[in-house]
Amino acid sequence: MIGGAKQALLIAAIVGVAMGISGCREDEQGRPMVKQKGLYEGQPDETLSEDTRSALRARTEGQKF
């Protein structure tokens, strides 16, 4: 009975290690783990063309009270 418990514990340990290793994706390696408060570290927004800005201004004109 004790041999079966050791075997089950060994299998559980192997499965746990395998799951832990598979959770380390390549694209997550090297990313910052500590974030600086108030600092946006994402991709910069693309600028809007003047035509898009004019269209947005025209859409909001009807929403003013």
Summary of the structure (lengths in Angstrom):
residues: 65
radius of gyration: 27.1
end to end distance: 79.2
largest distance: 79.2
contacts: 80
relative contact order: 0.06
helix: 55%
strand: 0%
